[in-house]
Amino acid sequence: MVVVGGMLASAIIKLVIGQIGSAIGGEIKLHKNMKKDLENMKMTLESVEAVLSDAERRSVTDNSALLWLKRLKNAMYDISDMLDDFEADTDLWAATMNKIKMLRKMKKMQKRLQKITDDRNNYHGLPETRSEEKQVPDIRETAGNVEEAEIIGRTDEKLEIMACISGSTTQGTTIVPICGIGGIGKTTLARLVFNDSKFKEYSKVWVYVSQKFELKKIGNIIISQLSPKSPPTSDDLHSIHTRLHELFTGKRILIILDDLWEKNSSHLQELKAMLKQSEGSKVLVVVTTREKSIAQGIGTVDSLELPPLSDQMCWDILKVKNNFETRQDKGRLEPIGKEIAKKCGGVALAAQSLGHMLKSKTYDVWDSIRSNHIWNLSVSKETSSTHEVLASLLLSYSFMPPHLKLCFAYCAIFPKGHNMISDDLIHQWIALGFMEPSSTFSTWQLGESYITKLLDMSFLQHSEIDIGYFEPRQDATRFIMHDLVHDLARSVMADEYNLEGPNCRYACLTDCSKPLNSPTNSPAKIRALHFADEVLSSDAFSTAKHVRVLDLSINSMHDLTVSIGELKQLRYLSYSCGQARINPRCIGMLSKLNYLRISSGGLRVLPESIGEMKGLMHLDLSGCSNLKELPLSFAKIRELVHLDYQTAVMFQEYPKLWLA
């Protein structure tokens, strides 16, 4: 299996640089030598960070670059764990031996980091400056006049676009955006419009914009297609505007701007201004883009967001692409083909590439593909049609800012088809330190903006499915991840998610009969741990000392807290169990816990020790239908800002508190 885990390195290193900066400027008193070592380490990492863009780009096709990035990532995680240990043991730092121990750790880590830094030029001479090449090669054909296969499933959308264009009877420029996930059929729909007989009298232009936005290049391409005999292209924007005005005047023109990525609103306005160089003309522009915000910024009319194709449409595409009707064994193949079509998730390019691959293949090959082929693959290095959709998604991922990369990749911890609750996801991101520091927005606001961004990119989709065990939270906003997007997340997070590997950091256990400990991994490295089994032993996570997120919300374990008090780094805890026995001492020991959710119909009274959790900010008791009162110690939790509680109770002296 090919993975692209190296592309997470820039996000991890930025996280650790921030953590080192917090340690240097924090309230904890540092030994003079340690402060100096941390400052040197921070400078080293900042130097490495400057060349990561090129290294990540190369890692898709260069194994030596990928190996270097993996070593760097592992070192970053270990530095972060070391700093966590340092912070957790502040009460022991008065002891000279502990100071010496930590200083020795620091020296070893510096040597390790220096070795990784020195090795960065061992693969094809990694340049010291950011490469100007595209981060991920574009692999799909984009010309508007490419010979078309039979188009299936976008008839209604085409009619909608045509109606919108036809409704524009006035002269001038009309810009119609089409948005949707990579591979969903935006370009196909644009091509249908481009080749429609309605526009046979129009001058036509097709521009593939791609991720590198160059306004002058776009203008010159339009000029060259409208006037092939024009003089050489101009680097002067004013001259381009003048020439476009000449070519547009009194004409009817159809322009397709395919695959627009530019987010800068001023650049989008410049593009719109360039397209409006018309006088007595009718210019129709169709723009395809992956993001709703870009569509809203460029359009002069409402954008058309493409929905997924139906399973039947995907099956129809599969049949056309593999000449299914000519096969002698189509009766045997049809049930398998329909199952494969369902796995396409409504993505046209997935159905097209699979259909092409299945052409002339035997029954056994069809059956193997249904079971375990493309659905278990991560993104491939190859640019063959079978990997086209995932490569498109990878391109979208590569343009995410580092903190958003982490937040997206973390979603790999959930099983395919899992409904994620928005608030829970944000709380987990916060607990893991994934929020980018901001003087303008709170961490919660940043989390909400990240959710919005992932929705705009179609990396998350709204879910309407009602899940039984979420009944106390019927109003919760739920998201689901497209299977192909989930494949990408797993591919990015492959090293960190692999329970069989030595560097597992995020784990979802679905079979708790298997021990968390193994000869190849160390539970002590795990940072987020989800249990999805119905039976769970109480010692399953006892050695996961760096775990920050612990989610036990869908199991029936009966003894939660035998060892939970040892989880000193725990920030997020959610559990649901009908017969939970809470050890009061364990609850009080979770000094860093920020978020606590308890769902237990049998729980009637919270332990007094909850008052020891002075850092607790969010408490969700909405699932505790029989809880009658809160303990007196509850008044000690002065940082509490959100309490979700079904029973009406009077609260006083909580100026920060918001009651759900």
Residue, then its C-alpha position, 0 to 999 in steps of 0.5 A: m500500500v502506498v501512503v503519503g504520510g510525509m505530507l503531514a510533516s509540515a503540520i507536525i513541525k509547526l505544532v512542535i515549534g509552537q509548543i517549544g515557544s510556549a515552554i520557553g515563554g511559559e510560567i514554568k521555571l526553566h534551568k538556564n541550560m534547558k532554556k538555551d537548548l530549547e531556543n537552539m532546538k526551535m531555531t533548528l526546527e524553523s530552518v528545517e521548516a523552510v524546506l519542508s514544502d519541497a520535501e513533501r512534494r517530492s515525497v509523493t514519488d521519492n522514497s528517500a524524501l518520504l523516509w526523511l520526513k517520517r524520521l522528522k515526524n517521529a522526532m517531532y512527536d518525541i520532542s512533544d512527548m518530552l515537553d509534556d513530561f517536563e510540564a507534568d513533572t513540575d512539582l519534582w523539578a526541585a530535585t537535582m537528579n530530575k533536572i539532570k535526567m531531563l537535560r540528558k534527554m534534551k542533549k540526546m534529542q538535539k543530536r538526533l535532530q541534528k542527524i536528521t537535519d544533516d541528512r536532508n540533502n541525502y536525497h537528490g539535493l533538497p534545495e534550501t528555498r521553496s520550489e516554484e513547481k506545482q506541489v502535486p502534478d496535475i494528472r487529468e486532461t482538461a482541454g475543452n475539445v477532448e473527445e467525450a465518452e457518453i455522459i451519464g447523470r448530469t442532464d438535470e444539472k446541465l438544464e439548470i446551467m443552460a436555463c441560468i445562461s439563457g435567462s441572461t438576456t442582457q448584454g455584458t458578462t455573466i459568470v456561472p460557477i460550478c462547485g463540488i468535490g474533485g472528481i464529482g463531474k464539474t469538468t464533465l458538466a462544463r464540457l457538456v455546456f461547451n459542446d452544446s449546439k446552442f453555442k455553435e455560433y459563439s466564439k469559445v475559449w477553454v482555460y485550465v486555471s489549476q492551482k497556480f493562479e496567473l491573471k496575465k496567463i489567463g488573459n493571454i490564453i483567452i486572447s490566443q484562442l479568440s485570435p490565433k493569429s494575434p501577436p505574441t503574448s503580453d506581460d502588460l496587464h493594461s495591454i491585455h485588457t485593451r486587447l480583450h476589449e477589442l476581441f469582446t466588443g460586439k461578440r458572443i463568447l463562451i469561456i470555460l475557466d476550469d479548476l479555479w483555486e484562487k482564494n484571494s478576494s482581490h485577485l478574484q475581483e481582478l479576474k472578474a474585471m478582466l472578463k468584463q472588458s465588453e461593449g455591446s457583447k454577450v460573454l458567458v463564463v462557466v467556472t469550475t472550482r472545488e470550494k464554495s467560497i471561491a464560487q461565491g467570490i467569482g460568480t455573478v449569479d448563484s453557484l451550482e453545487l453538484p450533488p453525488l451521482s446515484d448508485q444507479m448512475c455510477w453503475d451505468i457509467l461502469k457499464v459504458k466504460n467497460n462495454f458491459e452489454t457486449r459481455q457474455d458473462k454479464g448476468r454473473l457480473e451484474p450483482i458484483g458490478k452494482e456493489i462496486a458502483k455503490k462504493c464509488g460514493g456518487v463520484a463520477l471519476a471513480a466510476q469512470s476509472l473503475g469501469h475502464m479498469l474492469k474492461s475485459k477482466t474476468y469474474d474473479v477480478w471483478d470479485s477481488i475488486r469488490s472485496n479489497h482493491i481500490w477501497n483499501l488503497s491509499v493514494s498511489k504514486e502512479t497517475s493511472s486512471t484508477h488513482e485519479v480521484l484520490a490524486s485530485l483529493l490529495l491535491s486539495y489536501s496539499f493546499m490546506p494550511p498546516h493546522l487544518k491538515l492536522c484536523f482533517a487527517y485526525c478524522a482518519i481515526f473514525p471508521k468509514g461511515h461514522n457520524m462525527i458530531s461537530d462539537d465533539l470533533i472541535h473539542q478533540w482538536i483543541a485537546l490535541g493542540f491542533m488549533e493555531p494560536s490567534s489573537t483575534f479568534s478563540t480556539w472554539q471559533l477557529g474550530e468552527s472555521y475549520i469545520t466550515k472550511l472542510l465543508d466548503m472543500s467537501f472533505l466533510q458533508h452534512s449527515e441527516i442520519d439519526i444515530g440511536y446512541f446520540e438520542p440525548r443530543q438530537d440537535a447535534t450537528r453531524f458530519i460524515m466523510h466521503d469514502l474516498v476522502h476517508d481513504l485520503a485521511r487514512s493515507v496521510m495518517a497511515d504511520e500514526y494510525n497503524l496499531e502494528g507499527p512502532n509510531c502509532r499516535y491515534a487509535c480506534l480499537t474495534d476488537c478489544s480482545k487484542p491487547l493494546n500492547s504489542p511487540t512492535n508498538s508502545p501505547a505510551k505514544i498514543r495521543a487519542l484513543h477511541f474504543a468502539d467495542e462492546v466489551l472493554s477491559s479496564d486495563a486496556f489503556s493503563t500505559a497510554k500515559h500521553v493520551r489526551v483524548l479518550d472516547l469510550s462513548i460506545n461501549s459497555m465497560h463496567d469499570l472505567t476508572v481503575s487506572i484512568g487517574e494515571l492519564k496525566q495528559l488527558r484533556y478530553l474524556s467521553y464515556s457512556c456506560g449503564q453501570a459505571r462505577i466512578n472512582p472518586r480519587c481518579i476523577g480528582m487526579l485528572s488535573k488537565l481535563n478540559y472536557l468531560r462528557i458522561s452518558s449514564g442513565g443509572l448515575r444519580v450523584l456525581p462524586e465530590s472529587i469533581g471539584e478537584m478538576k479546577g481546569l474543567m471548562h466543558l461538562d456535558l451531562s445531557g445523557c445522565s437522565n437520572l442525575k438529581e443534584l450536583p455536589l457542593s464541590f462543584a462550586k470550586i470549578r471556577e473555569l467552567v463555561h459550558l454545562d449541558y444538564q437536563t434537570a433544572v438546577m439553580f446556579q450562582e456565582y458562575p459569571k462565565l457559565w453558559l447553560a445548555 
